[in-house]
């Protein structure tokens, strides 16, 4: 088997799904032990399959929430650069000296 | 993982027990053999047994025979040793089937072994990919990887053709590559 045959056959995906007939599987194994691209494809697919199996079994709820949604809940440092937040901050700073002084006087 | 180009110097160093070459040999073929054995849906502890036996046997053959005829095809040599180990193991497993049933491992053991196989980075990337998938596709993967069901039955339940499983994996692989490229 050469690389073009492997691509045409979708050999990497079929291999990890156990869909290659035994003879073809052995040919593909002989090929990817010496093919950088196929080895790289398989390494990625093997990682996806192994990690998916682990994650879907171990933390089924965690993977239901897209990661970027989780991130959006927590404000980062750069949130302060957003116009609405920045305006509020500037307004608060403008008022701060007076407020601070009055608190001191009150004490 | 980069495909390694083998030569006589490498094979001679391995035969002579040079520590850094031995470390490379174990790390490199440990990964490739792991992929090969997991594709046969062997339980994690069997993957580990066959892998260890293959690596040990390859070094033993090198030391016994003094080297290999085609050092540049050293990968093919290790591949053929693994196939032999698999054939022998299959006969042994068949013979000791009743013993295996008595020593049935717990699901916790399987999860521990799987956890040890993947890096934290891979786990994070795959979590991200799963999180971005449509819930139906995620459920399809769950059924495919975790439920002990026939693939045709799973496809019928989800109303998809068998090719869709490959498409789903292909897309996940592209996304996986892209997340690594993005850093």
HADDOCK unambig.tbl for C-alpha pairs under 7 A between the chains (distance, minus, plus):
assign (segid A and resid 13 and name CA) (segid B and resid 166 and name CA) 5.58 0.50 0.50
assign (segid A and resid 13 and name CA) (segid B and resid 169 and name CA) 6.58 0.50 0.50
assign (segid A and resid 13 and name CA) (segid B and resid 170 and name CA) 6.78 0.50 0.50
assign (segid A and resid 14 and name CA) (segid B and resid 166 and name CA) 6.88 0.50 0.50
assign (segid A and resid 15 and name CA) (segid B and resid 39 and name CA) 6.48 0.50 0.50
assign (segid A and resid 16 and name CA) (segid B and resid 39 and name CA) 5.06 0.50 0.50
assign (segid A and resid 18 and name CA) (segid B and resid 39 and name CA) 6.42 0.50 0.50
assign (segid A and resid 18 and name CA) (segid B and resid 40 and name CA) 6.90 0.50 0.50
assign (segid A and resid 30 and name CA) (segid B and resid 76 and name CA) 6.52 0.50 0.50
assign (segid A and resid 33 and name CA) (segid B and resid 75 and name CA) 5.87 0.50 0.50
assign (segid A and resid 33 and name CA) (segid B and resid 76 and name CA) 6.54 0.50 0.50
assign (segid A and resid 34 and name CA) (segid B and resid 75 and name CA) 6.95 0.50 0.50
assign (segid A and resid 35 and name CA) (segid B and resid 3 and name CA) 7.00 0.50 0.50
assign (segid A and resid 36 and name CA) (segid B and resid 2 and name CA) 6.58 0.50 0.50
assign (segid A and resid 36 and name CA) (segid B and resid 3 and name CA) 4.95 0.50 0.50
assign (segid A and resid 40 and name CA) (segid B and resid 1 and name CA) 6.63 0.50 0.50
assign (segid A and resid 44 and name CA) (segid B and resid 173 and name CA) 6.18 0.50 0.50
assign (segid A and resid 45 and name CA) (segid B and resid 173 and name CA) 6.01 0.50 0.50
assign (segid A and resid 46 and name CA) (segid B and resid 35 and name CA) 6.22 0.50 0.50
assign (segid A and resid 47 and name CA) (segid B and resid 118 and name CA) 6.74 0.50 0.50
assign (segid A and resid 47 and name CA) (segid B and resid 122 and name CA) 6.57 0.50 0.50
assign (segid A and resid 48 and name CA) (segid B and resid 126 and name CA) 6.08 0.50 0.50
assign (segid A and resid 50 and name CA) (segid B and resid 114 and name CA) 6.82 0.50 0.50
assign (segid A and resid 51 and name CA) (segid B and resid 118 and name CA) 6.68 0.50 0.50
assign (segid A and resid 51 and name CA) (segid B and resid 123 and name CA) 5.52 0.50 0.50
assign (segid A and resid 51 and name CA) (segid B and resid 126 and name CA) 6.44 0.50 0.50
assign (segid A and resid 52 and name CA) (segid B and resid 126 and name CA) 6.59 0.50 0.50
assign (segid A and resid 53 and name CA) (segid B and resid 145 and name CA) 5.76 0.50 0.50
assign (segid A and resid 53 and name CA) (segid B and resid 146 and name CA) 6.57 0.50 0.50
assign (segid A and resid 54 and name CA) (segid B and resid 111 and name CA) 6.56 0.50 0.50
assign (segid A and resid 54 and name CA) (segid B and resid 114 and name CA) 6.73 0.50 0.50
assign (segid A and resid 54 and name CA) (segid B and resid 115 and name CA) 6.87 0.50 0.50
assign (segid A and resid 56 and name CA) (segid B and resid 142 and name CA) 6.24 0.50 0.50
assign (segid A and resid 63 and name CA) (segid B and resid 127 and name CA) 5.92 0.50 0.50
assign (segid A and resid 63 and name CA) (segid B and resid 130 and name CA) 6.14 0.50 0.50
assign (segid A and resid 63 and name CA) (segid B and resid 131 and name CA) 5.16 0.50 0.50
assign (segid A and resid 64 and name CA) (segid B and resid 131 and name CA) 5.61 0.50 0.50
assign (segid A and resid 65 and name CA) (segid B and resid 131 and name CA) 5.60 0.50 0.50
assign (segid A and resid 66 and name CA) (segid B and resid 128 and name CA) 6.48 0.50 0.50
assign (segid A and resid 66 and name CA) (segid B and resid 131 and name CA) 3.97 0.50 0.50
assign (segid A and resid 66 and name CA) (segid B and resid 132 and name CA) 5.46 0.50 0.50
assign (segid A and resid 67 and name CA) (segid B and resid 128 and name CA) 5.57 0.50 0.50
assign (segid A and resid 67 and name CA) (segid B and resid 131 and name CA) 6.25 0.50 0.50
